[in-house]
Amino acid sequence: LITKLEETGNLNQTEWIALINGRTPKLAEFLFERARAVRHQYYGHDVYIRGLIEFTNYCRNDCYYCGIRCSNASVARYRLTEDEILDCCQTGYRLGFRTFVLQGGEDAWFTDKRMAVLIRAIKTRFPDCALTLSIGEKSRESYKLFHDMGADRYLLRHETYNANHYRMLHPASLSAIRRQKCLFALQETGYQVGSGFMVGSPGQTAEYLAEDMLFLKQLNPHMVGIGPFIPHHATPFAMEKAGTLELTLFMLGLLRLMLPKTLLPSTTALATIHPEGRKMGILAGANVVMPNL
């Protein structure tokens, strides 16, 4: 199945399930070897660096897995000012970063107008840099405004494609279909789009992972960010088991074969669950790191 995936970039749902459920350490080594070969074919040995700026941890949503969910009263909340954000960009620029990723909760204080001013300020000060936004679900009009102001890319992980599983992880005010519509709206607006999912989230099955892979094949995003579910002590999932490094790396390798040209980050969450996690992600087929500025 790995050979078929490499040759065709496609598997059906039954094949995905069989491959995910049938994985072994030996199969994983073969997968990572093929994933590295495919990555080298398209990208050589380059690893791309993105400067992450987490500019607000206020969020209107109450996702059951997330430490900054609105009902968590124990979080020390913050918002960076425009000057602080530009200062982060300046530091990153001096270090050689040429892509900045503005990431935050869905914070109503950052209205469309404030975001537009901020985007314009960053693009005016750093015209040779790409700007990525990761600020959640917005209207098509908002996405267009941000793009018109100079935002180049947008990251919005779909988290899980399956509607029932999505409902297990999120309150009723959020839906899988709305999330997916946002991703297609972003593509239609002209962004380079990033999506992705959690690995090992509560209730996840191989069937759900297969659906995630089929959805990503259809979406064909510019970037796919995946990482292990990590339980947070101040959420309803505090006592759930974390997603594993082993399955996350396996899914990274599969994504590289399915979408050979996609940018695959070796995420912070990998580094959180294993000291060599980022390096292991690169060896499994990833080619982006996003250190926090």
Summary of the structure (lengths in Angstrom):
residues: 293
radius of gyration: 18.6
end to end distance: 40.1
largest distance: 52.9
contacts: 973
relative contact order: 0.16
helix: 46%
strand: 14%
